[in-house]
Amino acid sequence: MARNSVDGGQIIYLVDQKVIKDLRFPTLRFDNNAQGKFMLSIIFGQSKYYIDALSENIRRGIRLKLSKGIWPQWAPIGYLNDRKTRTIILDAGKAPFIKKVFELYSKRSYSLAEIRERVNALGMTGRKDKPLSVSDYQYMLSNPLYYGVFRYKGEMYEGTHEPIITKKLFDKCQEVMLQRGKPKKETNKFILRGWMRCGECGRMITAELQKGHVYYRCTKRLTNCNQKYVREEELAAQIKSFIQKVSLCDDWTKKILEQLEKDKNGSVQSSLPQQQNLETKVKEIDTKISKLIDVYLAESLTLEEYQAKKEAFINEKRKLQDDLRDFAAGANNWFEPAREFVTSLNSAHCAVEEGNLESQKEFLEKIGSNFILKERRLNFSTEASFRPLFEAAPYPCWRRGRDSNPGTLADYVFSKHARSTTTRPLQILLSLN
């Protein structure tokens, strides 16, 4: 009858005012007199104590779960609540769909509506087996719980649950979401719009349709830029030329992949120092988080500053743990990107033969970045795209030898001590700028 002290007092007051004539309970006798009202107020006080104590116990349990890295609420899609351990575990049926959603969105080729249509058609459902909406997928893509951490009441915590995706894939999806927002209706008409910057003033390159032809130009926003228009056909010819220069034949692709496989098998011992270095960095971050808590308790930081700094430390630690897990599993994190890089060079001719500007643009995004348009010429950076790949490779130096037929793509013969057999394609790419 009384959910709080206000309810209890109101009931006693209504009894005094003769609005309530009598009260009857299965286990309690109430007499409408001074003694009966006194006992009623004691019982209402006990019920208030029970509710307050229950609330404190629940909050104490939540704090204990948070300190152990356990998600304290209902499990999100892709996880299940384990009643025995009071934790969340992977939903074997839906976790692969969650990973697929992140992979599709990171490719920049699908909108949220298209992802919803494709994944729901595969059998993806939410609670009570209802199909997911576009907003459900948007929330899913912005939920850090899927890479192993979670935010509760504004503060970031390290989760002990098994992650579905990596921190790297999550960050890539956040980039796509930030840059694209809502899909633009004119994307199919102006394929290269918003893809390049002006080499003179740094403004974005826009596009417009004139007499049946698409022209790209600098927006010249608040500047006096002297760059001229360039037709889409001219840019398409330049892109095609770039792709043809880095195309790799089947024979050399096979040789390079074989050499990469040998390098992978021989790099287990050489990766041990890097693994130890990662373990040391993880311990250093743990120490920093511990010191950060002490500083916050000493009231040297505000709550907002503490939460922001803690979140940065936890995200950095998660990245290091992802790399450490790759090393511990024996999967050298340089091998797959290197193999994918070589394979993409081998498939470059497909993008040219198709004559599809959209696919050619996607190929250039794989091998380059920072696309600049200046004096009607397209330029882009490649070194930054591949430096992480080659820094992660197991050998510290590159060696090369001369081929009997110089001047072809097979200019270099890679010895057994070569760091990476993708050296030649990389040099070709760097020479484009």
Residue pairs with C-beta under 8 A, 6 or more apart in sequence:
1 7
1 8
1 11
2 8
2 11
2 44
2 47
2 48
3 51
4 48
4 51
5 44
5 45
5 48
7 44
8 40
8 41
8 44
8 45
8 47
8 48
9 44
11 20
11 23
11 40
11 44
12 37
12 40
12 41
12 44
14 20
15 23
15 32
15 37
15 40
16 37
21 32
22 30
22 32
23 30
23 32
23 40
24 30
28 43
30 36
30 39
30 40
61 72
62 72
65 71
65 72
65 86
66 72
66 152
66 157
68 160
69 157
69 158
69 159
69 160
69 161
70 86
70 87
70 88
70 159
70 160
70 161
71 79
71 87
71 88
71 145
71 150
71 159
71 161
72 152
74 81
75 81
75 88
75 91
76 140
76 143
76 145
77 91
77 94
77 98
77 126
77 127
77 132
77 136
77 140
78 90
78 91
78 94
78 95
78 97
78 98
78 140
78 146
78 164
79 88
79 89
79 90
79 91
79 95
79 145
79 161
80 88
80 89
80 90
80 91
81 87
81 88
82 88
82 89
87 160
87 161
88 161
89 161
89 162
90 161
90 162
90 164
94 124
95 164
97 119
97 122
97 123
97 124
98 140
98 146
98 164
98 165
99 164
99 165
100 119
100 122
101 115
101 119
101 137
101 140
101 141
102 141
102 146
102 165
102 169
102 170
102 173
103 169
104 110
104 115
104 118
104 119
105 112
105 115
105 141
105 173
105 176
105 177
106 169
106 172
106 173
106 176
108 176
108 180
108 365
109 362
110 118
111 183
112 134
112 137
112 138
112 141
113 134
115 137
116 132
116 133
116 134
116 137
119 132
119 137
120 131
120 132
124 131
124 132
125 131
125 132
126 132
126 136
132 140
140 146
141 173
141 174
141 177
142 174
142 177
144 150
144 151
144 156
144 170
145 159
145 161
146 163
146 164
146 165
146 170
147 163
147 164
147 165
147 166
147 167
147 169
147 170
147 318
148 158
148 159
148 161
148 163
148 167
148 318
148 321
149 156
149 157
149 158
149 159
149 314
149 315
149 318
150 156
150 157
150 159
151 157
151 311
154 307
155 307
155 310
155 311
156 307
156 310
156 311
156 314
156 315
157 314
158 314
158 317
158 318
166 322
167 315
167 318
167 319
167 322
168 319
168 322
184 193
184 194
186 193
187 193
189 209
189 214
190 207
190 214
191 232
191 357
191 358
191 361
192 205
192 207
192 216
192 232
192 235
192 357
192 361
193 205
193 206
193 207
193 216
194 204
194 205
194 206
195 205
195 361
195 371
196 204
196 205
196 216
196 371
196 372
196 373
196 378
197 203
197 204
197 205
197 370
197 371
197 372
197 373
198 204
198 205
198 218
198 219
198 225
198 227
198 372
198 373
198 374
199 227
199 372
199 373
199 374
199 375
199 379
200 218
200 225
200 226
200 227
200 374
201 218
201 220
201 223
201 225
201 227
203 218
203 219
203 220
203 221
203 223
203 225
204 218
204 219
205 216
205 217
205 218
205 219
205 373
206 216
206 217
206 218
206 219
207 214
207 215
207 216
207 217
207 232
208 214
208 215
208 217
209 215
213 231
213 232
213 233
214 231
214 232
215 229
215 230
215 231
215 232
216 229
216 230
216 231
216 232
216 235
216 373
217 227
217 228
217 229
217 230
218 225
218 227
218 373
227 373
227 374
227 375
228 376
230 373
230 376
232 357
234 376
235 373
235 378
236 357
236 360
238 377
238 378
239 357
239 360
239 361
239 364
239 378
240 352
240 360
242 364
242 378
242 432
243 348
243 349
243 351
243 352
243 360
243 363
243 364
244 348
244 349
244 352
245 428
245 432
246 345
246 348
246 367
246 425
246 428
246 429
247 345
247 346
247 348
247 349
247 352
248 256
248 342
248 345
248 346
248 348
248 409
248 425
249 346
249 409
250 346
252 409
252 410
253 342
253 343
253 345
253 346
255 421
256 342
256 414
256 421
256 422
257 339
257 342
257 343
259 414
259 418
259 421
260 335
260 338
260 339
260 342
260 420
260 421
260 422
262 416
263 335
263 393
263 394
263 395
263 418
263 419
263 420
263 421
264 332
264 335
264 394
266 394
267 332
267 393
267 394
267 395
268 330
270 394
270 395
271 327
271 332
271 394
274 327
275 324
275 327
275 328
278 320
278 323
278 324
278 327
279 324
281 320
282 317
282 320
282 321
282 324
285 313
285 316
285 317
285 320
286 317
288 313
289 310
289 313
289 314
289 317
292 301
292 306
292 309
292 310
292 313
295 301
295 306
296 303
296 306
301 309
323 333
326 332
326 333
327 333
332 392
332 394
333 392
334 389
334 390
334 392
334 393
334 394
337 388
337 389
337 392
338 389
338 393
338 420
338 422
341 366
341 367
341 386
341 389
341 422
341 425
342 421
342 422
342 425
344 363
344 366
344 367
345 367
345 422
345 425
348 363
351 359
351 360
351 362
351 363
352 360
364 371
364 380
367 382
367 385
367 386
367 429
368 380
368 381
368 382
368 385
368 429
369 380
369 381
369 382
369 384
369 385
370 380
370 381
370 384
371 378
371 379
371 380
372 378
372 379
372 380
373 379
379 433
380 432
380 433
381 433
382 426
382 429
382 430
382 432
382 433
383 430
386 422
386 426
386 429
389 420
390 419
390 420
390 422
390 426
393 419
393 420
394 419
395 417
395 418
395 419
395 420
396 419
397 417
397 419
398 418
398 419
398 420
398 423
399 414
399 415
399 417
399 418
399 419
400 412
400 413
400 414
400 415
400 418
400 423
400 424
401 412
401 413
401 414
401 415
402 411
402 412
402 413
403 410
403 411
403 412
403 413
409 424
409 425
409 428
410 424
411 424
412 423
412 424
414 421
414 423
